[in-house]
Amino acid sequence: VSEQTGSLLEEVVVESVEPGDHDRYSHYVRKEKIVESAVMGTPVIALCGKVWVPNRDPQKFPVCPECQEIYDGLREPQDGEK
């Protein structure tokens, strides 16, 4: 997550339990959803659409290419926009 942009997204990791899916990636998710997930144990939805309950250190895994592409395409809010 970029400190410079003040982003509302946070990078978290997903561990897939689907057969044949051995890749682990960090994904971008809204920060407030990470807190909610940590407290309530509810699943989060990444920019790429992946749904899971985060439980790993995202710093240990590469960023999901699809999440990164979407994140890079997000524009900064202009003055007066939310």
N, C-alpha and C positions, 0 to 999 in steps of 0.2 A: 504494500500500500504506500502510495507516495505521500510523504509528509508535506511536500510542497503544494499539492493540489487540495488538501483538506478533504479528501475523498470520503464518501460515506460507505465505501466498499472495503471489505477486508478479505485477505487471502487466507483460506482455510483448506485443509486437506480432506480428501475423500478416500476411503478404503472401500473398494468395490468388492462385493461378495458374489457377483455374478460369475457363473462358470466361464472359464476361458479368459476372464478379464484380469490380467496380472498387473496392469499398470496402476500406479498410484500417482495422483496429481494433487497439487494445491489448486483450489478453486476460489474465485471471487464471489463473495456473498455480502449482503448489506450488514454493516456492523451491528445494528440493533438486533438483528436476527441471530447473530452469534451469541450475544448475551442471553437472549431468550432461550436459545437452544441449550446453553450451558446450565441455566437455572431450571428449565422445565423438561429438558430432554427431547424437545420437539425437533423434527427434521428441518433442514434449511434447503433453499433452492439456489443453486449457483447460477451465474450469468448464462452458462451453457445449458442449463435446464436440469442438471444432475441434482437429485434429491437424496439427502442422507443426514445422519446425525454425526457431526464432527467429533472426533475423539483422538486425533493425532496432531503432532507438531507440524504445521505447514512449512516450516523452514527446511524440513528434511526432504522435500519432494519438489520436482519441477512444476512450474505453473502449467495448467491445462491450456493447450494451444488455442482452443475455442474460446475459453474465458478471456485469455490475453487479447485475442483479436477483438472481441466485443468491448473489453475495457479500454483498449487503445482507441476505439472508435467513439467513445463517449466524449462529449465536449464539456468544457467548463461552463458553469452558469455565468451569464452576463449580469451586470449590475441590475438589480431589481428582480431577477429571476430566482426561483428556488430550485 
